[in-house]
């Protein structure tokens, strides 16, 4: 795989400072999205700092990145030497100030929790260099609200990557109300430089991706809840009839039912429209801990290492 040789720049129109070169990227959070983002940037020649409060989480993340790169090597998408070089570009930190000291761009990829993100952004703003752009991988939370917890609202933007990050091409680039055009342009160019396709949207609850996707998933859950059809029938209809690669209930399990529930609540509160209210079945499953792939069971039973679709016994029992 060829790596990036020219770094996107951000011109500063309000000062006499020289343009900012994006060479060093810090990713906050070592979970599924965080390690995927680190993987992609390292693959394209960027120096990456991965920060998490848990060293164990970062160790697992580095193991995941290495395994995913091994798959790329086996598919001849990169060489073994390129893999080792990419892994060598990732450093791990548990200390925020150390992780941010050389950052040109910070991407927050923590849990989709508004209070947690506010605290993280206050800390990022306090420690990141003045020139640094602050991005969030949020899938639904207001960029403007997040930016209001910083002293650099013009440099705050959304970069919503899709899961799995190394595979999916889309990055939903979300402008906050105060985001500078120069910031947006720099992120557009950066997104292209890492082999992704940027789509720019404005800051409304759910943006575009989840504003459209989550009501569809919720409607599928409501259809199941009301006994209109079973899990396999609902997913098969959407796969074969609408050419979706994955049915909405399987996709909900993959996303995480807790994440789906959280996003629907953001939409419901943000728009004040009852059509976005989460299905009761979804709420009950989340409260009972049936979260999909991450917990081993949701609408389907998920066995590590198996790709077989097995409907949860909770939905196959006869009464």
C-alpha positions as CSV (number, residue, x, y, z in Angstrom):
1,X,0.0,0.0,0.0
2,X,1.3,3.4,-0.9
3,X,1.4,5.9,2.0
4,X,0.5,9.6,2.0
5,X,3.3,11.8,0.9
6,X,1.7,15.2,1.0
7,X,0.0,16.5,4.1
8,X,-3.3,18.6,3.9
9,X,-2.8,22.1,5.2
10,X,-5.1,24.5,7.0
11,X,-4.5,28.2,6.3
12,X,-5.0,30.5,9.2
13,X,-6.9,33.5,8.0
14,X,-7.1,35.3,11.3
15,X,-3.4,35.4,12.2
16,X,0.0,35.6,10.4
17,X,0.9,32.1,11.4
18,X,2.0,29.7,8.6
19,X,-0.3,27.0,7.3
20,X,-0.8,24.0,9.5
21,X,0.4,20.7,8.2
22,X,-1.5,17.7,9.5
23,X,1.2,15.1,10.3
24,X,0.5,14.0,13.8
25,X,-2.9,12.7,14.7
26,X,-4.1,11.8,18.2
27,X,-7.1,9.5,18.6
28,X,-8.9,9.5,22.0
29,X,-10.4,6.1,22.7
30,X,-9.1,2.6,21.9
31,X,-12.4,0.9,21.2
32,X,-13.7,-0.5,17.9
33,X,-13.9,2.9,16.2
34,X,-10.7,4.4,17.8
35,X,-8.5,1.5,16.8
36,X,-9.9,1.5,13.3
37,X,-9.2,5.2,12.9
38,X,-5.6,4.7,14.2
39,X,-5.2,1.8,11.7
40,X,-6.2,3.9,8.7
41,X,-4.1,6.9,9.6
42,X,-1.0,4.8,10.3
43,X,-1.5,3.0,7.0
44,X,-1.4,6.3,5.2
45,X,1.9,7.5,6.7
46,X,0.7,9.6,9.6
47,X,2.2,9.6,13.1
48,X,-0.6,8.4,15.4
49,X,-1.0,8.7,19.1
50,X,-3.7,6.5,20.6
51,X,-4.8,7.6,24.1
52,X,-7.1,5.7,26.5
53,X,-7.4,5.6,30.2
54,X,-6.9,1.8,30.1
55,X,-3.6,0.4,29.0
56,X,-5.3,-3.0,28.7
57,X,-7.7,-1.5,26.2
58,X,-4.8,-0.1,24.2
59,X,-3.1,-3.5,24.2
60,X,-6.2,-5.1,22.9
61,X,-6.5,-2.4,20.3
62,X,-2.9,-2.9,19.1
63,X,-3.6,-6.6,18.8
64,X,-6.7,-5.9,16.8
65,X,-4.9,-3.5,14.5
66,X,-2.1,-6.1,13.9
67,X,-4.7,-8.8,13.1
68,X,-6.6,-6.6,10.7
69,X,-3.3,-5.6,9.0
70,X,-2.5,-9.3,8.7
71,X,-5.7,-9.7,6.7
72,X,-4.6,-6.9,4.4
73,X,-1.2,-8.6,3.9
74,X,-2.9,-11.9,3.1
75,X,-5.1,-10.1,0.5
76,X,-1.9,-8.5,-0.9
77,X,-3.3,-5.0,0.0
78,X,-0.1,-4.2,1.8
79,X,3.3,-5.9,2.3
80,X,4.7,-7.3,5.6
81,X,7.2,-4.5,5.6
82,X,4.5,-1.9,5.2
83,X,2.5,-3.5,8.0
84,X,5.5,-3.3,10.4
85,X,6.2,0.3,9.4
86,X,2.5,1.3,10.0
87,X,2.4,-0.4,13.4
88,X,5.6,1.5,14.2
89,X,3.9,4.8,13.6
90,X,1.4,4.2,16.4
91,X,2.3,5.2,20.0
92,X,0.0,4.6,23.0
93,X,-0.6,6.9,25.9
94,X,-2.7,7.0,29.1
95,X,-1.8,10.6,29.8
96,X,-3.8,13.2,27.9
97,X,-1.2,16.0,27.9
98,X,1.5,13.6,26.6
99,X,-0.7,12.3,23.8
100,X,-1.7,15.8,22.7
101,X,1.6,17.7,22.9
102,X,2.5,17.4,19.2
103,X,-1.0,16.9,17.7
104,X,-2.1,18.7,14.6
105,X,-5.5,16.9,14.7
106,X,-7.3,15.2,17.6
107,X,-10.2,12.8,16.9
108,X,-12.3,11.9,19.9
109,X,-13.8,8.3,19.5
110,X,-15.1,7.7,23.0
111,X,-18.5,6.2,24.0
112,X,-21.6,8.0,22.7
113,X,-22.3,9.7,26.0
114,X,-22.8,13.5,25.9
115,X,-21.5,14.2,29.5
116,X,-18.3,12.1,28.8
117,X,-17.7,13.9,25.5
118,X,-18.0,17.3,27.1
119,X,-15.4,16.4,29.8
120,X,-13.1,15.0,27.2
121,X,-13.3,18.1,25.0
122,X,-12.7,20.4,27.9
123,X,-9.5,18.4,28.6
124,X,-8.5,18.3,24.9
125,X,-8.9,22.0,24.6
126,X,-6.8,22.6,27.7
127,X,-3.9,20.5,26.5
128,X,-3.9,20.6,22.6
129,X,-1.7,23.0,20.8
130,X,-3.5,26.2,19.7
131,X,-3.1,25.3,16.0
132,X,-4.8,21.9,16.6
133,X,-8.1,20.9,15.0
134,X,-10.5,19.1,17.3
135,X,-12.7,16.5,15.7
136,X,-15.3,14.1,17.1
137,X,-16.4,10.7,15.7
138,X,-19.9,11.2,17.3
139,X,-22.7,9.7,15.3
140,X,-25.5,11.9,16.6
141,X,-24.4,14.5,19.3
142,X,-24.4,18.2,18.3
143,X,-21.0,19.4,17.1
144,X,-22.0,23.0,18.1
145,X,-22.8,21.8,21.7
146,X,-19.5,19.9,21.9
147,X,-17.6,22.9,20.5
148,X,-19.2,25.2,23.1
149,X,-17.0,23.5,25.7
150,X,-13.9,24.7,24.0
151,X,-12.2,28.1,23.3
152,X,-11.8,27.2,19.7
153,X,-15.2,26.7,18.2
154,X,-14.0,27.4,14.7
155,X,-11.6,24.5,14.8
156,X,-14.2,21.9,16.1
157,X,-15.7,19.6,13.5
158,X,-17.3,16.2,13.2
159,X,-15.6,13.2,11.5
160,X,-18.1,10.4,11.6
161,X,-16.3,7.3,10.4
162,X,-18.3,4.1,9.6
163,X,-17.6,0.7,11.1
164,X,-15.4,-1.2,10.2
165,X,-13.3,1.8,9.6
166,X,-10.5,0.2,7.6
167,X,-13.1,-1.1,5.1
168,X,-15.9,1.5,4.9
169,X,-15.2,4.5,2.6
170,X,-17.5,7.1,3.9
171,X,-16.6,9.9,6.4
172,X,-19.6,12.1,7.3
173,X,-18.0,15.5,7.9
174,X,-20.2,17.6,10.1
175,X,-19.9,21.4,10.4
176,X,-20.8,22.9,13.7
177,X,-22.6,26.3,13.6
178,X,-19.2,28.1,14.2
179,X,-16.9,25.8,12.3
180,X,-14.5,27.8,10.1
181,X,-14.5,27.1,6.4
182,X,-10.7,26.6,6.5
183,X,-11.3,23.8,9.1
184,X,-13.8,22.1,6.9
185,X,-11.6,22.3,3.8
186,X,-8.6,20.9,5.7
187,X,-10.7,17.9,6.9
188,X,-12.1,17.3,3.4
189,X,-8.6,17.1,2.0
190,X,-7.4,15.0,4.9
191,X,-10.3,12.5,4.4
192,X,-9.4,12.1,0.7
193,X,-5.7,11.7,1.6
194,X,-6.5,8.6,3.8
195,X,-8.5,7.0,1.0
196,X,-12.0,7.9,2.2
197,X,-14.9,9.8,0.7
198,X,-16.0,12.9,2.6
199,X,-19.7,14.0,2.6
200,X,-20.3,17.4,4.3
201,X,-23.5,17.9,6.2
202,X,-24.8,20.4,8.8
203,X,-25.3,20.1,12.5
204,X,-28.8,18.7,13.1
205,X,-29.5,15.7,15.4
206,X,-28.4,12.4,13.8
207,X,-26.9,14.4,10.9
208,X,-27.9,12.5,7.7
209,X,-26.7,8.9,8.2
210,X,-28.4,8.2,11.5
211,X,-31.4,10.5,10.9
212,X,-32.3,8.1,8.1
213,X,-30.9,4.8,9.3
214,X,-32.1,4.7,13.0
215,X,-35.8,5.3,12.2
216,X,-35.6,2.4,9.7
217,X,-34.1,0.2,12.4
218,X,-36.6,1.3,14.9
219,X,-39.5,0.6,12.5
220,X,-38.1,-2.9,12.0
221,X,-38.1,-3.4,15.8
222,X,-41.6,-2.0,16.1
223,X,-42.7,-4.4,13.3
224,X,-41.2,-7.3,15.3
225,X,-42.7,-6.0,18.5
226,X,-46.2,-5.8,17.0
227,X,-45.9,-9.3,15.5
228,X,-46.1,-8.2,11.9
229,X,-43.3,-10.6,11.0
230,X,-40.3,-12.5,12.5
231,X,-36.7,-11.5,12.6
232,X,-35.6,-13.6,9.6
233,X,-38.6,-12.4,7.5
234,X,-37.9,-8.7,8.3
235,X,-34.2,-9.0,7.5
236,X,-34.7,-11.1,4.4
237,X,-37.3,-8.7,3.0
238,X,-34.9,-5.8,3.3
239,X,-31.9,-7.7,2.0
240,X,-33.6,-9.3,-1.0
241,X,-36.2,-6.7,-1.7
242,X,-34.3,-3.5,-1.1
243,X,-30.7,-4.8,-1.9
244,X,-29.4,-4.0,1.6
245,X,-26.3,-6.1,2.4
246,X,-27.5,-6.6,5.9
247,X,-31.0,-6.7,7.4
248,X,-31.9,-3.9,9.9
249,X,-32.2,-6.2,12.9
250,X,-28.8,-7.8,12.2
251,X,-27.3,-4.3,11.6
252,X,-28.8,-3.2,14.9
253,X,-27.0,-6.0,16.7
254,X,-23.8,-5.1,14.9
255,X,-24.1,-1.4,15.9
256,X,-25.0,-2.2,19.4
257,X,-28.6,-2.0,20.7
258,X,-27.5,0.4,23.4
259,X,-26.0,2.7,20.8
260,X,-29.2,2.5,18.7
261,X,-31.2,3.4,21.8
262,X,-29.0,6.3,22.6
263,X,-29.1,7.8,19.1
264,X,-32.9,7.4,18.9
265,X,-33.1,9.3,22.2
266,X,-30.9,12.1,20.8
267,X,-33.2,12.3,17.8
268,X,-36.4,12.2,19.9
269,X,-35.2,14.9,22.2
270,X,-33.5,17.0,19.5
271,X,-36.6,17.2,17.2
272,X,-39.3,16.8,19.8
273,X,-41.1,14.4,17.4
274,X,-42.6,11.2,18.7
275,X,-41.8,9.3,15.5
276,X,-38.2,9.0,16.8
277,X,-39.2,7.5,20.2
278,X,-37.3,4.2,20.7
279,X,-39.5,1.0,20.5
280,X,-40.4,-0.4,23.9
281,X,-38.8,-3.8,22.8
282,X,-35.5,-2.0,22.2
283,X,-35.6,-0.2,25.5
284,X,-36.3,-3.5,27.3
285,X,-33.5,-5.4,25.6
286,X,-31.0,-2.7,26.4
287,X,-32.1,-2.6,30.1
288,X,-31.8,-6.4,30.3
289,X,-28.3,-6.3,28.8
290,X,-29.1,-7.9,25.4
291,X,-27.0,-5.5,23.3
292,X,-26.2,-7.5,20.2
293,X,-22.7,-8.6,19.1
294,X,-21.0,-6.9,22.0
295,X,-22.9,-8.9,24.6
296,X,-23.2,-12.1,22.6
297,X,-27.0,-11.9,22.1
298,X,-29.5,-9.4,20.7
299,X,-32.0,-10.3,18.0
300,X,-29.5,-13.0,17.0
301,X,-27.2,-15.2,19.0
302,X,-23.5,-14.3,18.3
303,X,-20.8,-16.9,18.8
304,X,-17.2,-15.7,18.5
305,X,-15.6,-17.0,15.3
306,X,-19.0,-18.0,13.8
307,X,-20.6,-16.1,10.9
308,X,-23.8,-18.2,11.0
309,X,-27.0,-16.2,11.6
310,X,-28.8,-17.8,14.5
311,X,-32.0,-16.1,15.8
312,X,-32.1,-15.6,19.5
313,X,-34.1,-18.3,21.3
314,X,-36.1,-15.5,22.9
315,X,-37.7,-14.9,19.5
316,X,-38.1,-18.6,18.4
317,X,-39.8,-20.1,21.4
318,X,-43.5,-21.0,20.9
319,X,-45.9,-20.2,23.7
